[in-house]
């Protein structure tokens, strides 16, 4: 999953942290204002949690704004991207048995 700087803003670091528990996988992304998670799809429905901040989520062309904290269900095969309107903390939660960090996004992706 690619992260890109979308707007002309003061440089801040995007951080990613991975958590595993049994067959569950969570990725926490700290997204500075103006950054986006590029458009992508997954093979499975999944839950995303906006823990803090404000984002715009585009799902198959439909755009919605969210303010943390909130939970968002993203259906499988739906193209989606996230744009941070302000500094935000975003979690993606997936069911997977894959533990190899280099393969997880590839396993979950549907591109």
Protein Blocks (a to p, Z undefined) as FASTA:
>chain_A
ZZddfbdcdddddddddddehjaccddddddehiacdddddfbdcddddfbdcddddeeh
iacdddddddddddehiacddddfbdcddddddddfbfbfklmmmmmpcZZ
